[in-house]
Amino acid sequence: MTKLTSTIATNASSPLPPSSIGEEAIALMTPEAVAELADRLENDNYASPFEGLKDWHLLRAIAFRRPDLAEDYLYLLDFEAFDEA
């Protein structure tokens, strides 16, 4: 686990809604850190479902704010198209 993802994971005692993930944390994400995050989500080997949910929210926030870093991992987010018509 990188220092940044470790800090994010240990500072959060409950699932992180996307709005509470800091812009600075997202700005500091590296391709390696995102790949590590995606690896954890892919393996789905968490002690509790809430740990996985934290990572999922973090990847989702990265996908919205820095899509270049998350484009290879969008399949993990399971976005669905909605017909607003």
Backbone torsions as a table, in degrees:
resi	resn	phi	psi	omega
1	MET	NA	132.4	179.3
2	THR	-72.5	163.7	-179.9
3	LYS	-60.0	-41.5	-178.1
4	LEU	-66.1	-48.9	-178.7
5	THR	-68.9	-31.1	175.7
6	SER	-64.9	-43.2	178.6
7	THR	-63.5	-44.1	179.3
8	ILE	-63.4	-44.6	-177.4
9	ALA	-67.0	-39.6	-176.2
10	THR	-81.9	-22.7	178.9
11	ASN	-81.1	-10.7	-177.6
12	ALA	-107.0	119.0	179.8
13	SER	-95.0	-8.4	177.2
14	SER	-138.3	167.2	179.7
15	PRO	-55.0	137.0	-177.3
16	LEU	-88.5	115.7	170.6
17	PRO	-69.5	150.5	-175.3
18	PRO	-53.2	-33.4	-176.5
19	SER	-69.9	-19.4	-178.3
20	SER	-92.1	-2.6	177.4
21	ILE	-84.3	118.0	-171.6
22	GLY	-64.1	143.6	177.0
23	GLU	-59.3	-36.6	-178.8
24	GLU	-66.1	-41.2	178.7
25	ALA	-62.0	-41.5	179.0
26	ILE	-66.9	-40.6	-179.2
27	ALA	-64.4	-29.5	-178.2
28	LEU	-86.8	-5.6	-179.1
29	MET	-65.4	139.5	177.4
30	THR	-109.9	161.8	175.7
31	PRO	-57.1	-34.4	179.1
32	GLU	-66.8	-41.5	179.5
33	ALA	-65.8	-38.8	179.0
34	VAL	-68.9	-38.5	177.6
35	ALA	-63.6	-39.2	177.3
36	GLU	-65.0	-42.9	177.2
37	LEU	-60.9	-45.8	179.2
38	ALA	-64.0	-37.1	177.4
39	ASP	-60.7	-45.1	178.6
40	ARG	-61.5	-42.8	179.1
41	LEU	-65.5	-40.0	-179.6
42	GLU	-63.6	-42.9	-178.6
43	ASN	-75.6	-24.4	176.8
44	ASP	48.1	47.1	-179.2
45	ASN	-112.8	71.2	-176.8
46	TYR	-108.7	149.6	177.6
47	ALA	-68.1	-31.2	178.2
48	SER	-142.5	156.7	178.6
49	PRO	-62.2	-25.3	-177.8
50	PHE	-70.1	-30.5	176.2
51	GLU	-65.5	-42.5	176.8
52	GLY	-64.2	-38.1	179.4
53	LEU	-65.1	-37.6	176.6
54	LYS	-60.8	-47.2	179.1
55	ASP	-63.9	-39.4	179.9
56	TRP	-62.1	-44.3	178.7
57	HIS	-64.4	-37.4	178.4
58	LEU	-65.0	-46.4	178.7
59	LEU	-62.9	-38.1	178.5
60	ARG	-62.8	-44.4	178.6
61	ALA	-63.2	-40.3	177.5
62	ILE	-63.4	-41.6	-179.2
63	ALA	-62.1	-35.3	179.6
64	PHE	-79.7	-37.8	-173.9
65	ARG	-94.2	-28.8	179.6
66	ARG	-139.2	67.7	-174.2
67	PRO	-57.2	-25.7	178.3
68	ASP	-61.2	-31.2	-179.1
69	LEU	-81.1	-26.0	-172.2
70	ALA	-105.1	-3.7	-172.1
71	GLU	-58.9	-31.9	180.0
72	ASP	-76.9	-9.8	-173.4
73	TYR	-120.5	13.4	-177.7
74	LEU	-61.3	-27.7	179.1
75	TYR	-61.2	-24.1	178.6
76	LEU	-75.0	-18.2	-178.1
77	LEU	-89.3	-18.4	175.2
78	ASP	56.7	45.6	176.3
79	PHE	-65.8	142.5	176.0
80	GLU	-123.5	143.0	178.0
81	ALA	-75.7	138.3	178.5
82	PHE	-116.4	136.6	177.3
83	ASP	-93.1	106.6	-178.0
84	GLU	-83.2	-2.8	-177.5
85	ALA	-73.5	NA	NA
